[in-house]
Amino acid sequence: MREINLRDANQQFSKLVREIEETGETVLVMRNGKPAIKLGPVEERAPALSRAQAEAKARLMSPEARFSTPDGWKFNREEIYDEAILRHSVVRKAWQHDDKKVRRRG
């Protein structure tokens, strides 16, 4: 385990963290020649799934869980975009038509 004094740890903290991440080595920080703290990598642990959660995950991840879309459903980006543009233009024409009626009355 590597030792470093508090002043150096403070001045080079970012570099120290990067080294710990890369090497996985724990560093002992000394204050006045005595151990103050240990800096080390985080131990990542996946949370344990309950049996019901594991079964649900297996069902969701299985290839049989995939579905096909019904006929007529649009999942093509261009078709959806074209349909949205068409709706927008129809709505805009309706607004313009209503706006002209209001102007004529006023």
MIDO-796596 format. One line per 5 residues: number of its first residue (from 1); for each residue y negated, z, x negated of N, C-alpha, C. Coordinates in pm, 1 decimal, always signed. Example, Ala and Ser with C-alpha at 12.3 -4.5 7.8 and 13.67 -1.06 7.14 Angstrom:
2
1	+569.0,+780.0,-1319.0,+450.0,+780.0,-1230.0,+330.0,+780.0,-1320.0  +225.0,+708.0,-1285.0,+106.0,+714.0,-1367.0,-3.0,+787.0,-1290.0
% end
This chain:
106
1	+116.8,+0.0,-85.2,+0.0,+0.0,+0.0,-123.7,+0.0,-90.2  -212.5,-90.2,-59.3,-334.2,-104.4,-138.2,-436.6,+2.1,-98.3  -513.1,+50.7,-195.1,-618.4,+148.9,-169.2,-753.7,+85.6,-199.3  -853.7,+121.9,-119.2,-989.3,+72.2,-138.4,-1085.5,+184.8,-101.9  -1195.8,+198.0,-175.1,-1289.9,+305.3,-140.2,-1375.2,+262.4,-21.3
6	-1432.5,+359.8,+44.8,-1505.5,+337.6,+168.2,-1624.2,+242.6,+150.4  -1694.2,+255.5,+40.1,-1809.8,+169.4,+16.4,-1768.4,+22.8,+8.6  -1662.0,-5.7,-66.9,-1614.6,-143.7,-78.9,-1561.4,-196.0,+54.5  -1492.2,-109.5,+127.9,-1440.1,-150.1,+258.8,-1555.0,-185.5,+352.4  -1660.5,-107.2,+347.1,-1777.0,-131.3,+431.6,-1845.1,-263.1,+394.8
11	-1862.2,-289.6,+267.3,-1932.6,-409.4,+221.9,-1849.7,-536.1,+241.0  -1718.5,-524.5,+239.6,-1631.1,-642.1,+248.0,-1541.5,-636.5,+370.9  -1591.4,-579.5,+479.9,-1505.7,-555.7,+595.7,-1444.7,-684.4,+651.3  -1525.0,-787.8,+669.5,-1472.5,-913.8,+725.1,-1363.3,-971.2,+635.3  -1387.4,-970.9,+507.0,-1288.7,-1021.5,+411.9,-1162.3,-936.9,+416.1
16	-1178.5,-806.4,+426.4,-1065.1,-714.6,+432.4,-979.7,-739.9,+556.8  -1045.6,-758.9,+669.8,-973.3,-787.3,+794.4,-897.4,-918.7,+782.9  -961.1,-1020.3,+727.7,-895.5,-1150.4,+710.8,-771.1,-1137.8,+622.1  -782.6,-1062.9,+511.9,-667.6,-1042.5,+422.0,-553.5,-969.4,+492.0  -588.2,-869.0,+571.1,-484.9,-793.7,+643.7,-414.9,-883.9,+743.5
21	-491.2,-968.9,+813.4,-431.0,-1062.7,+908.5,-335.9,-1158.6,+838.8  -377.1,-1210.0,+722.4,-297.5,-1310.2,+651.5,-173.0,-1250.4,+586.7  -188.5,-1134.9,+523.9,-76.5,-1078.7,+447.4,+7.9,-980.3,+526.5  -51.4,-917.8,+628.5,+21.2,-816.9,+703.6,+29.1,-683.7,+630.1  -42.3,-672.3,+519.1,-40.3,-551.3,+436.6,-132.4,-444.8,+496.0
26	-91.8,-318.3,+486.5,-174.0,-206.7,+529.0,-260.4,-162.1,+412.1  -385.5,-127.6,+440.9,-480.2,-85.2,+337.7,-522.8,+57.6,+368.4  -522.1,+140.8,+266.8,-564.8,+279.7,+279.3,-709.0,+289.6,+231.6  -798.5,+337.4,+318.3,-939.5,+352.0,+283.8,-961.4,+496.3,+239.2  -1019.8,+510.4,+119.7,-1040.8,+641.7,+59.5,-1187.4,+682.3,+71.5
31	-1211.5,+810.7,+102.9,-1346.6,+867.1,+105.5,-1348.1,+984.6,+7.5  -1432.7,+974.2,-91.3,-1441.8,+1077.5,-194.8,-1305.9,+1105.4,-259.6  -1228.8,+997.7,-278.8,-1099.9,+1011.2,-345.2,-987.4,+1061.6,-256.2  -1015.3,+1085.7,-128.4,-912.7,+1133.9,-35.8,-888.2,+1029.0,+71.7  -764.6,+1015.5,+118.2,-734.6,+917.6,+223.0,-812.2,+948.8,+350.9
36	-880.4,+847.1,+405.4,-956.7,+864.7,+529.2,-887.2,+795.7,+646.7  -860.5,+667.8,+630.0,-794.3,+592.1,+737.6,-703.1,+486.7,+678.0  -613.1,+435.5,+763.3,-529.7,+320.5,+728.5,-572.8,+204.2,+815.7  -586.5,+89.0,+754.3,-612.6,-34.5,+827.9,-489.9,-121.8,+814.3  -439.3,-167.9,+926.3,-320.2,-251.5,+920.8,-317.0,-351.1,+1034.6
41	-223.8,-444.1,+1028.7,-213.4,-546.3,+1133.5,-164.5,-485.7,+1264.6  -200.6,-548.7,+1372.0,-157.6,-505.6,+1504.7,-14.4,-552.2,+1526.1  +67.5,-463.2,+1575.6,+204.7,-500.2,+1609.0,+205.7,-548.7,+1752.5  +230.6,-676.3,+1766.0,+230.3,-733.3,+1900.2,+368.2,-717.8,+1961.7  +369.9,-659.3,+2078.4,+494.3,-643.0,+2152.3,+474.9,-697.7,+2291.7
46	+565.6,-782.1,+2331.9,+558.9,-835.4,+2467.1,+601.4,-726.0,+2564.0  +531.5,-710.7,+2673.9,+571.8,-608.7,+2770.1,+708.6,-641.9,+2828.2  +787.4,-539.6,+2846.0,+921.8,-559.8,+2900.8,+911.6,-593.6,+3048.6  +984.7,-695.4,+3090.6,+987.0,-734.5,+3231.1,+1095.7,-657.8,+3304.1  +1067.5,-625.6,+3428.3,+1171.8,-562.8,+3509.8,+1276.9,-670.2,+3542.2
51	+1387.9,-627.7,+3594.7,+1494.1,-723.8,+3626.7,+1444.3,-825.1,+3730.2  +1374.5,-776.1,+3832.7,+1323.1,-865.1,+3937.2,+1222.1,-964.3,+3877.6  +1136.4,-917.6,+3786.3,+1038.9,-1007.0,+3723.5,+1108.3,-1112.0,+3637.7  +1210.3,-1071.3,+3563.5,+1284.2,-1165.6,+3479.4,+1353.4,-1271.9,+3564.0  +1411.0,-1231.3,+3676.4,+1477.3,-1327.3,+3765.3,+1375.1,-1423.8,+3826.6
56	+1260.4,-1370.9,+3867.3,+1156.3,-1456.3,+3924.8,+1105.6,-1555.9,+3820.9  +1086.8,-1510.8,+3697.6,+1042.1,-1600.1,+3590.8,+1144.6,-1709.5,+3565.5  +1273.0,-1673.1,+3564.6,+1378.9,-1771.3,+3542.9,+1379.1,-1876.8,+3654.1  +1358.4,-1832.0,+3779.7,+1353.6,-1928.1,+3890.8,+1235.6,-2022.8,+3877.2  +1120.1,-1968.5,+3838.3,+1001.2,-2053.2,+3824.9,+1011.9,-2152.0,+3709.8
61	+1076.7,-2111.5,+3602.8,+1085.4,-2195.7,+3484.0,+1200.0,-2295.6,+3487.9  +1289.9,-2280.2,+3582.7,+1405.5,-2370.2,+3586.1,+1363.7,-2510.3,+3629.9  +1431.1,-2612.6,+3577.5,+1397.0,-2751.4,+3614.7,+1416.5,-2779.8,+3763.3  +1505.7,-2707.2,+3828.6,+1529.3,-2730.2,+3971.8,+1409.7,-2686.5,+4056.4  +1322.1,-2604.5,+3999.4,+1207.9,-2553.7,+4075.2,+1098.1,-2658.1,+4088.8
66	+1107.4,-2767.7,+4016.9,+1003.8,-2871.0,+4026.9,+1014.8,-2941.5,+4161.8  +902.9,-2985.9,+4213.3,+903.5,-3051.2,+4342.7,+842.1,-3189.8,+4330.5  +872.4,-3272.9,+4426.7,+809.8,-3405.0,+4430.5,+707.8,-3405.3,+4543.5  +604.6,-3482.9,+4528.2,+499.0,-3485.5,+4628.7,+538.4,-3576.8,+4743.7  +497.8,-3539.0,+4863.6,+526.3,-3624.8,+4979.7,+450.9,-3757.2,+4969.9
71	+499.7,-3858.5,+5039.8,+433.3,-3988.5,+5042.3,+292.4,-3972.8,+5100.1  +198.3,-4041.0,+5040.2,+61.5,-4038.1,+5089.4,-26.2,-3935.2,+5019.1  +33.0,-3843.1,+4947.9,-47.2,-3745.5,+4873.4,-104.9,-3813.9,+4751.4  -231.2,-3784.7,+4722.6,-297.1,-3849.3,+4609.8,-314.8,-3748.4,+4496.6  -243.3,-3773.8,+4390.3,-260.4,-3693.2,+4271.5,-304.5,-3779.3,+4154.1
76	-340.5,-3902.1,+4182.2,-390.8,-3992.4,+4081.1,-540.6,-3969.0,+4067.9  -587.7,-3943.2,+3949.1,-728.4,-3908.2,+3926.3,-823.1,-4015.0,+3979.3  -792.5,-4140.8,+3954.4,-881.0,-4248.0,+3997.9,-887.4,-4256.5,+4150.5  -772.6,-4240.3,+4216.5,-772.4,-4247.3,+4362.4,-851.6,-4131.9,+4423.2  -835.3,-4012.7,+4368.8,-909.3,-3896.8,+4418.9,-1058.6,-3918.8,+4397.1
81	-1095.9,-3967.6,+4280.6,-1237.0,-3991.7,+4248.9,-1294.9,-4097.5,+4342.8  -1222.5,-4207.6,+4362.2,-1271.0,-4313.1,+4450.0,-1289.2,-4261.7,+4592.6  -1194.9,-4178.3,+4637.2,-1203.7,-4122.2,+4772.1,-1326.2,-4030.3,+4783.5  -1354.1,-3951.4,+4681.5,-1469.3,-3861.4,+4683.0,-1599.3,-3941.5,+4684.2  -1606.1,-4048.8,+4607.4,-1726.1,-4133.7,+4605.0,-1747.7,-4197.0,+4741.8
86	-1640.3,-4242.5,+4802.8,-1651.0,-4303.5,+4934.5,-1703.8,-4202.1,+5035.8  -1648.2,-4079.6,+5035.1,-1696.1,-3976.0,+5126.6,-1843.9,-3946.6,+5102.0  -1883.8,-3937.9,+4976.0,-2022.4,-3907.7,+4941.6,-2116.2,-4016.1,+4994.2  -2076.9,-4141.5,+4978.2,-2163.6,-4250.2,+5024.0,-2173.7,-4252.4,+5175.9  -2065.6,-4220.1,+5246.1,-2068.6,-4216.5,+5392.8,-2159.8,-4104.0,+5439.6
91	-2148.8,-3987.8,+5377.1,-2233.7,-3874.2,+5414.5,-2379.8,-3905.0,+5384.2  -2406.6,-3965.4,+5268.5,-2544.3,-3997.9,+5232.3,-2604.8,-4096.1,+5332.5  -2528.0,-4196.3,+5375.2,-2579.0,-4291.6,+5474.7,-2610.3,-4222.0,+5606.1  -2524.1,-4127.2,+5645.4,-2548.5,-4052.9,+5769.5,-2675.8,-3969.8,+5758.1  -2697.8,-3906.5,+5645.3,-2819.5,-3827.4,+5625.1,-2943.2,-3916.7,+5627.6
96	-2934.4,-4031.6,+5562.9,-3048.4,-4122.2,+5560.5,-3080.4,-4171.5,+5701.2  -2974.4,-4198.0,+5778.2,-2992.6,-4244.5,+5915.4,-3061.0,-4135.9,+5999.0  -3014.6,-4009.8,+5985.1,-3075.2,-3898.5,+6058.5,-3219.2,-3876.3,+6013.1  -3245.8,-3891.5,+5884.9,-3379.1,-3872.5,+5830.2,-3475.3,-3977.6,+5887.3  -3430.2,-4100.8,+5904.1,-3514.6,-4207.3,+5961.5,-3548.5,-4175.9,+6105.2
101	-3452.2,-4120.3,+6180.4,-3477.7,-4084.5,+6319.9,-3585.1,-3977.5,+6329.6  -3577.8,-3879.2,+6240.4,-3675.5,-3770.0,+6240.7,-3812.7,-3824.4,+6207.8  -3823.7,-3916.3,+6111.9,-3952.8,-3973.4,+6074.7,-4015.2,-4052.9,+6189.9  -3932.0,-4124.3,+6264.5,-3983.4,-4204.0,+6374.8,-4040.8,-4114.8,+6484.8  -3974.3,-4001.7,+6507.9,-4019.5,-3910.4,+6613.3,-4151.2,-3843.4,+6574.2
106	-4164.2,-3811.6,+6447.3,-4278.1,-3732.9,+6401.5,-4397.9,-3813.6,+6377.1
% end
